[in-house]
Amino acid sequence: MKEQEKIHYKQLEVGYELPCINYKLKHSMINAYLKAVKEDDKLYRDSKLAPPMAVAAYAMNAISDSVFLPPGIIYTHGEIEFLSRVKAGDVISCCSRVSQKLNRGDVHFMTLDFSIFNQNREAVIKGKTGFILPEKSD
């Protein structure tokens, strides 16, 4: 997503739904994740099965591509529930919405709820993630 298409986090209000983001989970993406986390389990290496955290990580990356977040962001909390298996070749849809936003002077707190679906619109992961967003001059 181009930088100018991103929405600035200051524009987000509670209830705002970010555009759903779709992508195909390629085998190369799974392999890159396995290499990055140094996972050598045959379950993932020898099958098309995707590690649940790989799916969540790619989805969070997709979400962050749609919002302008300032340097110095701090991850504060998260909650992830894995509902179903995901395989290489699945088309993933990640939808998210702002569930909480609090401004305290130069510090902003924000929580996003997200749901991840497969190509059959079956929920495979749901969760939430929270951030502290420091005020920076843009």
BELZI-V739226 format. One line per field, one symbol per residue. ss: DSSP state (a for helix, b for strand, c for the rest). burial: I if it has 9 or more other C-alpha atoms within 8 Angstrom, else O. A space follows every 50 residues. Layout:
ss=???
burial=???
This chain:
ss=ccaaacbbaaacccccbbbbbbbbccaaaaaaaaaacccccaaaacccbc caaaaaaaaaaaaaccbbcccccbbbbbbbbbccccbcccbbbbbbbbbb bbbbccbbbbbbbbbbbcccccbbbbbbbbbbbbcccc
burial=OOOOOIIIOOOIOIOOOIOOIOOOIIIOOIIOIIOOOOOOOOOIIOOIII IIOIIIOOIOOIIIIIIIIIOOIOOOOOOOOOOOOIIIOIIIIIIIIIII IOOOOOIIIIIIIIIIIIIOOOIIIIIIIIIIIIOOOO
